[in-house]
Amino acid sequence: MVIKPFSLPPVEGDTEAQQGGLEGDGGTKATKTSVPRGASTASMPHSSDLVAEPVPISLVAGRYLLYDIDVVTYLRRTHNICGVLIGGIPQAPQQNVFQGLPLELLPEEAKLLVDQNIGYVVDDAAWHENHYTTLHGKDRQNYLESLRAQGLKASQALNAVARQKQEKALARQAIVRATKSADSEREEIGGASPSKDTDKMTPTEAENPSSRPISPAPSDVSKFSSRAWDASKPLAMTPSTSYNSSSLPRNPNPPPVPIAPASYPLFAHLHARKYFMMPGLRFGCNYNVYPGDPLRFHSHFLATSYGWNEEIAMLDLVGGGRLGTGVKKGFLIGGEDVESEGEGDLVRTFVLEWAGM
């Protein structure tokens, strides 16, 4: 086992090809491209460009949540904040493989955003209670109209989907009927006498029954029309928040300060070097550290925070080093030097590499 001091270089400006191969969580390798990080999205317009800082962070039952997709995209693309999606998907509610809004932030991520004046925390329960008791007259009417507009938009979307399904179903049934009719007509033509419908055909249709125009039966049209969605009636909407993000207070007094765990100095140290971080429960560490967006990269380090004078069990070092080497990652440990009289970033990091595997 080799333990060596490690100074994490900033990833900004590096290329994806600097290490020659992309190493996966399961030990597999994939080919890297030579496009600089951020180059693929720098010239593309985004709706999240309109997001103004600081952004509101909703505090609900001790969790820090984001409900606005533009804010989620902006923080991920600009400030390397990933979070974890915890909401269900209406189209597939009985699964938890793919999740949707809201996005839950780690306490470290929420504290970092507040410390850097990128975001501020709003107690959603208190905000809801205070503003709903004073919502009267025109404000109440405007709020109800906004809910009705959202419900009408959702109803129109469902109506469009229902009509597409109806058209496809009618087309399939018309094809099936035309095929059956053509088969029966061929049998009659080749048999004793033609049917009455055959007498009314043109010579071309008599020779090729499939060339006859296909039209759905009236009974089928009425059956599917009765199932069509009424787009004139808005759906009942249950908003996830009381108001839009833009209507939240700009400077709450006093603003709640997120309480971060003891590993926050290591998190801030890695974030300052432009790394992305995700929860490290999968590998038994504090954070999975990525050199770029986790949607494009595999993690390079398994980061675990320790106190400066904390004793580390040898079993933890051996297990972490072997696990990290087995999945093609470095086992990174670090902590803040509380005994130093210097200022600024006092975090030191070390990487363990298991040389005997």
C-alpha positions as a printed Julia matrix, in Angstrom:
357×3 Matrix{Float64}:
   0.0     0.0     0.0
   1.32    3.4    -0.96
   0.21    6.53    0.9
   1.3     9.81   -0.59
   0.38   13.46   -0.11
  -1.83   14.64   -2.91
  -2.49   18.13   -4.21
  -5.67   18.18   -6.25
  -5.19   20.19   -9.44
  -8.02   22.37  -10.74
  -9.87   20.62  -13.54
 -10.84   23.83  -15.32
  -9.09   24.09  -18.69
  -8.0    20.46  -18.75
  -9.0    18.18  -21.58
 -10.84   14.91  -21.26
  -7.94   13.07  -22.85
  -5.39   13.94  -20.17
  -5.58   10.5   -18.57
  -5.95    8.46  -21.74
  -8.99    6.45  -20.7
 -12.27    6.83  -18.86
 -12.44    4.4   -15.98
 -15.84    3.23  -14.83
 -17.36    2.56  -11.45
 -17.36   -1.13  -12.18
 -13.8    -1.26  -13.47
 -14.67   -0.93  -17.17
 -13.01    1.5   -19.54
 -14.41    3.76  -22.2
 -12.77    6.0   -24.74
 -12.41    9.7   -23.98
 -12.78   12.52  -26.42
 -10.47   15.49  -26.69
 -13.13   18.18  -26.33
 -12.31   20.6   -23.48
 -14.68   20.55  -20.56
 -17.58   22.93  -20.99
 -16.96   23.44  -24.7
 -20.09   21.55  -25.74
 -22.44   23.85  -23.86
 -20.64   27.19  -23.9
 -22.15   28.42  -27.14
 -25.65   27.02  -26.67
 -28.44   29.27  -25.34
 -30.14   28.08  -22.16
 -33.32   29.2   -20.44
 -31.36   28.98  -17.18
 -29.28   31.96  -18.33
 -32.14   34.13  -17.1
 -31.72   32.9   -13.49
 -30.72   35.72  -11.15
 -28.58   35.18   -8.07
 -29.13   34.61   -5.24
 -31.61   31.79   -5.87
 -34.17   30.63   -3.27
 -33.6    27.28   -1.57
 -36.73   25.84    0.03
 -36.34   24.38    3.52
 -39.0    21.68    4.0
 -38.9    19.3     6.98
 -35.17   19.8     7.39
 -34.4    19.2     3.7
 -33.04   21.72    1.23
 -35.05   21.48   -2.0
 -35.13   23.11   -5.42
 -38.36   23.04   -7.45
 -37.41   25.18  -10.44
 -35.82   23.24  -13.31
 -34.1    26.38  -14.58
 -32.42   26.89  -11.21
 -31.41   23.22  -11.07
 -29.85   23.43  -14.55
 -28.14   26.73  -13.79
 -26.51   25.52  -10.57
 -25.33   22.29  -12.17
 -23.92   23.95  -15.27
 -22.43   27.05  -13.63
 -21.56   26.09  -10.05
 -21.03   22.28  -10.22
 -23.93   21.61   -7.83
 -25.62   18.28   -8.62
 -27.93   17.33   -5.74
 -30.22   14.3    -5.92
 -33.63   14.09   -7.6
 -36.21   12.7    -5.15
 -39.59   13.4    -6.83
 -41.77   10.85   -8.57
 -42.57   10.85  -12.29
 -46.33   11.09  -12.99
 -46.09    8.86  -16.07
 -44.35    6.1   -14.07
 -45.22    6.53  -10.39
 -44.57    2.95   -9.29
 -40.81    2.92   -9.85
 -37.83    4.64   -8.28
 -35.14    4.14  -10.91
 -35.83    7.48  -12.62
 -36.78   10.42  -10.42
 -37.91   13.98  -11.04
 -38.25   17.29   -9.23
 -37.74   18.4    -6.55
 -33.97   18.22   -6.27
 -32.6    17.71   -2.77
 -29.32   19.43   -1.96
 -26.78   18.07    0.44
 -26.39   20.27    3.54
 -22.84   20.94    2.32
 -24.16   22.14   -1.04
 -26.76   24.39    0.59
 -24.18   25.9     2.95
 -21.73   26.47    0.11
 -24.38   28.32   -1.93
 -25.31   30.49    1.05
 -21.68   31.22    1.98
 -20.9    32.32   -1.57
 -24.11   34.39   -1.81
 -25.35   32.22   -4.69
 -28.49   31.18   -2.83
 -30.51   31.83    0.3
 -32.73   29.59    2.4
 -36.48   30.16    2.72
 -38.53   28.34    5.36
 -41.37   27.14    3.14
 -43.74   26.27    6.01
 -43.5    29.73    7.59
 -43.7    31.45    4.18
 -46.8    29.45    3.25
 -48.59   30.2     6.52
 -47.77   33.91    6.54
 -48.8    34.6     2.96
 -51.89   32.42    2.72
 -53.47   34.16    5.7
 -53.03   37.52    3.96
 -53.98   36.41    0.44
 -57.16   38.3    -0.42
 -58.83   40.15   -3.25
 -56.86   40.59   -6.43
 -53.85   38.61   -5.21
 -56.01   35.59   -4.44
 -57.78   35.87   -7.8
 -54.47   36.09   -9.67
 -53.17   33.02   -7.85
 -56.3    31.01   -8.69
 -56.1    32.15  -12.32
 -52.49   30.97  -12.52
 -53.54   27.54  -11.23
 -56.37   27.41  -13.77
 -53.99   28.33  -16.59
 -51.62   25.54  -15.56
 -54.52   23.08  -15.37
 -55.79   24.13  -18.8
 -52.33   23.7   -20.3
 -52.03   20.2   -18.81
 -55.53   19.32  -20.07
 -54.66   20.42  -23.61
 -51.48   18.34  -23.52
 -53.43   15.26  -22.43
 -56.02   15.91  -25.14
 -53.3    16.02  -27.8
 -51.88   12.71  -26.57
 -55.34   11.12  -26.48
 -56.11   12.21  -30.04
 -52.81   10.81  -31.3
 -53.63    7.46  -29.7
 -57.13    7.6   -31.18
 -55.82    8.23  -34.71
 -53.33    5.38  -34.45
 -55.98    2.98  -33.11
 -58.44    3.88  -35.89
 -55.75    3.46  -38.53
 -54.84    0.02  -37.18
 -58.49   -1.12  -37.14
 -59.07    0.22  -40.66
 -56.08   -1.74  -41.94
 -57.32   -4.92  -40.25
 -60.81   -4.52  -41.75
 -59.4    -3.77  -45.2
 -57.25   -6.89  -45.06
 -60.19   -9.07  -44.05
 -62.4    -7.51  -46.72
 -59.75   -8.06  -49.4
 -59.38  -11.72  -48.42
 -63.12  -12.34  -48.56
 -63.42  -10.57  -51.91
 -60.65  -12.68  -53.39
 -62.49  -15.81  -52.27
 -65.73  -14.59  -53.83
 -64.04  -13.59  -57.09
 -62.43  -16.97  -57.36
 -65.61  -18.78  -56.32
 -69.16  -19.07  -57.69
 -70.44  -15.5   -57.91
 -69.2   -12.02  -57.04
 -70.8   -10.06  -54.2
 -72.87   -6.93  -54.57
 -69.92   -4.76  -53.45
 -67.78   -6.28  -56.19
 -70.34   -5.25  -58.83
 -70.01   -1.63  -57.73
 -66.19   -1.64  -57.91
 -64.21   -0.01  -60.65
 -62.09   -2.35  -62.79
 -58.96   -1.3   -60.88
 -60.54   -1.95  -57.49
 -61.93   -5.29  -58.67
 -58.48   -6.43  -59.7
 -56.78   -5.04  -56.58
 -59.17   -4.8   -53.6
 -56.42   -3.33  -51.38
 -56.49   -0.15  -53.5
 -59.95    0.75  -52.21
 -59.99    3.76  -49.83
 -59.78    2.85  -46.14
 -62.16    4.58  -43.74
 -62.93    3.75  -40.13
 -66.33    2.41  -39.26
 -68.76    4.93  -37.72
 -69.07    2.78  -34.59
 -65.31    2.89  -34.06
 -65.2     6.67  -34.51
 -67.95    7.2   -31.94
 -66.32    4.75  -29.55
 -62.94    6.48  -29.6
 -64.45    9.98  -29.7
 -66.23    9.26  -26.44
 -62.84    8.56  -24.86
 -61.27   11.82  -26.08
 -60.09   14.2   -23.36
 -62.15   17.36  -22.84
 -59.5    20.06  -23.33
 -61.9    22.85  -22.33
 -61.94   21.73  -18.69
 -58.75   22.5   -16.72
 -57.26   19.81  -14.55
 -57.11   20.3   -10.8
 -53.57   21.39   -9.97
 -51.72   20.74   -6.7
 -48.68   23.04   -6.79
 -45.5    21.83   -5.11
 -44.83   25.32   -3.74
 -47.12   28.15   -2.67
 -45.65   30.61   -5.15
 -43.24   30.76   -8.03
 -39.59   31.11   -7.14
 -39.58   34.69   -8.4
 -42.16   35.72   -5.78
 -40.12   34.51   -2.8
 -38.53   37.19   -0.58
 -35.17   38.4    -1.8
 -33.59   39.0     1.6
 -35.33   37.11    4.42
 -34.5    38.41    7.89
 -32.81   36.59    9.48
 -31.87   34.02    6.79
 -31.52   30.45    8.09
 -27.96   29.15    7.93
 -27.64   25.51    6.79
 -25.94   23.24    9.29
 -23.27   21.23    7.47
 -21.52   18.09    8.74
 -17.87   17.94    9.77
 -16.87   16.94    6.23
 -17.79   20.39    4.87
 -14.17   21.71    4.71
 -13.19   18.81    2.44
 -16.29   19.39    0.29
 -15.48   23.1    -0.07
 -11.84   22.24   -0.84
 -12.8    19.93   -3.68
 -15.51   22.26   -5.0
 -13.06   25.17   -5.13
 -11.03   23.09   -7.6
 -14.05   22.73   -9.9
 -14.8    19.09   -9.07
 -18.34   17.7    -9.06
 -19.46   15.68   -6.05
 -22.22   13.18   -5.44
 -23.13   11.23   -2.27
 -20.64    8.42   -1.72
 -22.88    5.85   -0.05
 -22.39    3.4    -2.94
 -18.69    3.06   -2.08
 -18.86    3.7     1.66
 -17.29    7.18    1.51
 -18.47   10.75    1.97
 -18.32   11.82   -1.69
 -17.76   10.46   -5.16
 -15.52   13.03   -6.84
 -15.91   13.62  -10.58
 -13.64   15.64  -12.89
 -16.69   16.81  -14.86
 -20.44   16.42  -14.98
 -21.42   12.96  -13.61
 -23.61   12.46  -16.69
 -20.43   12.44  -18.81
 -17.7    11.18  -16.47
 -17.04    8.42  -14.01
 -15.71    9.39  -10.59
 -11.95    9.5   -10.08
 -11.8     9.59   -6.26
 -13.6     8.16   -3.25
 -13.31   10.99   -0.72
 -13.61   10.51    3.04
 -13.16   13.28    5.62
 -11.35   12.81    8.92
 -10.55   15.11   11.81
  -7.0    16.45   11.87
  -6.08   14.52   15.05
  -8.56   11.69   14.55
  -7.17    8.17   14.71
  -7.93    6.15   11.57
  -8.38    2.42   11.91
  -5.97    0.4     9.8
  -8.88   -1.72    8.6
 -10.5     1.42    7.13
  -7.31    2.32    5.29
  -6.85   -1.19    3.92
 -10.5    -1.57    2.95
 -10.71    1.85    1.35
  -7.43    1.43   -0.51
  -8.33   -2.0    -1.88
 -11.85   -0.91   -2.84
 -10.6     2.22   -4.6
  -7.96    0.31   -6.56
 -10.47   -2.42   -7.44
 -12.87    0.07   -9.06
 -10.09    2.1   -10.74
 -10.31    5.08   -8.37
  -8.15    6.72   -5.78
  -9.12    6.48   -2.11
  -8.8    10.09   -0.98
  -8.7    11.1     2.67
  -8.47   14.65    3.88
  -9.12   17.04    6.71
  -8.66   20.61    7.84
  -5.46   21.56    9.65
  -6.98   23.17   12.73
  -3.55   23.69   14.3
  -2.26   25.87   11.48
  -2.11   29.62   12.04
  -2.5    30.34    8.35
  -5.61   31.66    6.63
  -7.7    30.44    3.73
  -7.92   26.82    2.63
  -6.19   24.69    5.28
  -7.38   21.29    4.02
  -4.75   18.65    3.23
  -5.51   15.55    1.2
  -3.83   12.17    0.73
  -4.5     9.41   -1.79
  -4.09    5.7    -1.06
  -3.11    3.33   -3.85
  -3.0    -0.43   -3.31
   0.11   -1.55   -5.17
  -0.24   -5.3    -4.54
  -3.36   -5.97   -6.63
